Amino acid sequence: MKAAHGRVVSLHYILTDDLGVQLDSSRDREPFAYLHGYGNIIAGLETALEGCEAGFISAIRVAPAEGYGEYDPQAVFEAPRAQFPPGEDIQAGMRVQGEGARGILNFTVVDVNDQVVVLDANHPMAGKNLHFAVEVLAVRDATAQELAHGHVHAHGHDH
């Protein structure tokens, strides 16, 4: 069976950057499963997996435009320190959340002082080439419930 719209693909992967630094891996946990064609994974990886079958092993490079997007320097901005809870220990490198018109937003703290907190709204992997070593373990038809919900229901999960 081939990976196609409406099928569940189960795989193991190792994700590295251009320098070979490991960013993530499924090897030390359950295989990763996603519903193909539903935007549950980054576009470049999903495109590369289109039509693959169980047993497919490959190295896949995903450019920023097909991954987490190009890095946008205009997404770095200052927020008044007073907008954060008093006494909260905010440090560079932390991930913080805020609420916007589209819901919850995630930011990385770039710098902080008594007056302002410099925030970066880019995804932490924006602007990076992503290198996936993938091994497809299984491809199956999705259940009606998975198709209706737009994601995989692992281990009998139900809503």
N, C-alpha and C positions, 0 to 999 in steps of 0.2 A: 504494500500500500504506500502511496506517495503523499508527501506533505502537500496539502492543498487547502483552500478555503474550507473551514468547517471541520478540519481534522485536528486531533490532539497529537502533538509531537512531544516525545519525552527524550531528553538528551542530557549528557554531561558536557560541561564546558570549563575551560580555563580562560580567563580574560587577562590580558597583559597590555601594557602600553608600549610605545615605540622603543623604550629601553629594555623591554623584557621584564619589567617589574610586574609581578602578579597583583592585579586589582581585585579579583574575585574568582571564585571557583565553586562548582557544585560537587566536586570530587569527594569532599568529606561529609556529604549529606545526601539526602534523597535526590534522585534525578530531577532536573527542572522540567516541568511540563507546561506547555502553553497552547492556546487555541489559535491555530494558524489562520491568518487573514483578518484578525480582529484587532490588530494594533496592540497586542499585549507585550510585544518586545520591540526593540528599536528596528526601524524600517530596513536598514541595511542588512541586518542579520536575517530578518524574516525573508527578504528578497533572495538572499544567498541560499536559504534552506528550501525554497520553493522547489517541489518535485523530488526532494531527497527521500530516501527510504531507510528503514532500519539497517544499521551497519555502515551508513555513510560516515566517514571520518574526513575532516578537512580543517585547514587553517583558513580563516576568513578574516580579511581586513575590512573594517568599516570606517570610512572617512567621517569627519565631524558632521558634515551636512546630512548624512544618513544615520547618525548616531544621536548624540545629545546636542547637536547644533554647533555653530561657530561661536567662539567666545566673543561676547559683545561688551566692549569696555564701557559703553553707556549704561550698562546694567549695574554698574558700581556707583553707589551713592552714599551720602551721609544722612543719618537720621539723628535727631536730637536725643541725647542720652536720657533726657527726661521721659521719653516714650517707653523706656524699659523700667521694669520694677526696681524701686530703690533698693540698694544693697545687693542686687543680683551680681554675681561675679562673672562678668562678661569678658571673654578673652578671645584674641585672634585665633582663628581656626575653628571656633565653635559653629555649630549649625543652630540657627534659631528660626522660629516661625512667626509669621504675621498674617493678619487677615486682610484680604483685599476684595475687590468687587467680584472676582472669580473664585473666591474661597480662600483656603489656606495656602500661603506662599512660603517657600523655604529659602533661606539666605545663609551665606557663609559670612561670618564676621572677619573682616580684613584687618581692622584696626579699631582701637577704642581709647578714648580719653575721657576726662570729666565732662566735656561738652557734647561730643558726638560719638556715634558708632558708625564706622564705615562698613557697609553691607554690600555683598556681591550676590545678585539675583541669578547669575549664571549657574547652570547645573555644574557640580564639581568635575564632571567629565567633558564639559563643553570645550570645543576646540581641540580635542584629543583624538588621534587615530586609535581605534580599538582593535585589538588582535584577539580573535577567538580561536581556540583549539576545540573543536566540537566533535562529539561522537553521538550520532542519533541512535537511540536504543529501541524506540518503538514509534509507530505511527498507527493511530486508530481513528475510527469515526467518533465524533463527539456525540454525546447523548443529547436528546432534545432539550433537556434542562440546561446543559452547558451552552448550547447554541442560543437559547433564549436569554441566558444571563451574560453571554459574551466572554466567559472565562472557564477554565478547567475546574472541576470539582474533584479534588483529590480525596482518596480514602473515604468515599461515601459522603463527603461534605455536602450539606444542603443548606439553603437559606430559609 
